[in-house]
Amino acid sequence: MKKISSEVKIGAFVLVTIAVFIWLFTFLKGSELFTKTNTYNIIYSQIGGLQESSPVEINGYQAGVVQNIRFINDGSGRLAVSISVEKGFNLPTGTTAQITTASLIAGMKIVLQFGEGPGNYSNGDTIPGVLAVSIIDKVGNELSPLKDNVSEMIVTLDSLIMQLHELFSPEFNADIHGTVANARKITGDLGEITGSEKAAIKTAIGNLKSFTDMLAANSGELDTTLKNLSSISDTLAASDLGGSLASLRKSLNSADSLLKGINNGEGTAGKLMTDDSLYANLNNSMKSLDLLLIDLKEHPKRYVHLSVFGKKDK
């Protein structure tokens, strides 16, 4: 058996190395040697940062990659972009290749928007290209009104800050410091009071707890008392208290009228209370009666005549 020479080994190694290098190069470009793909060309006037190996998507699925980007030497400044798409995807005529942002941070991609035909594009055909509005541009357009509102708000805040600056004058700051100092002093005083009266506060809390415990222990009696009060109030409501008060008021009015008549000398009682002559006559009558009784006691014979023999005593 012949030995393989060193030159053959070196040659085989070089060929394998070249093959691996070609495979790595095509892989890094986004092409796959052993995958059947179709190549399509797209003409753009602006690619918005699209690069080789950028993804090509169909309905969110990566169906291919960007293979090559080159300038068209016709003085127009347009660019020709070649993409490879798996053969399993047939592109109907009217399909457009839209360049859009791949993420919010960075990167671009091509999204294939299917047309309605009839027929399909063939390998090597040129399909229309469109540069979509980037997400950043959309956000900028949507934030433009918000930017105006923010600008107005900043102006308003600036005016408010100026007014606050004018408000917080040295005198106002001095007043605030004085108020804060007074508040601190009051807080300290309250702390001292609380410290000195801590025992009394504890005693008051204990008494309050005892009172609540007593109420809880006598809740049955309190309930009975409240029911009795409710019964009494119902009885008073049913006893025509209003009519009784009206009768009492009428009686008081009559008594007031009677007392006013007596005070004015009306009627016998009024004359007796207000006429002095009746008192004087009555007093004189009492004196005369008193004298009569005294005389009757001292000289009974003048008034009582007793005669055994029928003789009068002078």
Long-range contacts (C-beta under 8 A, 24 or more apart in sequence): 28-53, 29-53, 29-65, 29-67, 30-54, 30-64, 30-65, 30-66, 30-67, 30-84, 31-65, 31-67, 31-84, 35-86, 36-86, 36-87, 37-64, 37-84, 37-85, 37-86, 37-87, 38-84, 38-85, 38-86, 38-87, 38-122, 38-123, 39-67, 39-82, 39-83, 39-84, 39-85, 39-123, 39-124, 40-82, 40-83, 40-85, 40-91, 40-97, 40-121, 40-123, 40-124, 40-125, 40-126, 40-127, 41-80, 41-81, 41-82, 41-124, 41-125, 41-126, 41-127, 42-80, 42-81, 42-82, 42-83, 42-97, 42-110, 42-126, 42-127, 42-128, 42-129, 43-72, 43-78, 43-79, 43-80, 43-81, 43-126, 43-129, 44-78, 44-79, 44-81, 44-99, 44-129, 44-131, 45-76, 45-77, 45-78, 45-79, 45-131, 46-131, 47-79, 47-81, 47-99, 47-108, 47-131, 48-99, 48-108, 48-131, 48-134, 49-108, 50-81, 50-99, 50-108, 50-109, 50-110, 51-108, 54-102, 54-107, 54-108, 54-109, 54-110, 55-102, 55-109, 55-110, 56-83, 56-84, 56-85, 56-97, 56-109, 56-110, 56-111, 56-112, 57-109, 57-110, 57-111, 57-112, 58-85, 58-89, 58-111, 58-112, 58-114, 63-89, 63-112, 64-89, 66-110, 81-110, 81-129, 83-110, 85-112, 90-120, 91-115, 91-120, 91-121, 91-127, 92-116, 92-117, 92-118, 92-119, 92-120, 92-121, 93-117, 93-118, 93-119, 93-120, 93-121, 95-121, 95-127, 95-128, 96-127, 96-128, 96-129, 96-130, 97-127, 97-128, 97-129, 97-130, 98-129, 98-130, 98-131, 98-132, 99-129, 99-130, 99-131, 99-132, 100-132, 100-134, 100-135, 101-134, 101-135, 101-136, 104-135, 104-136
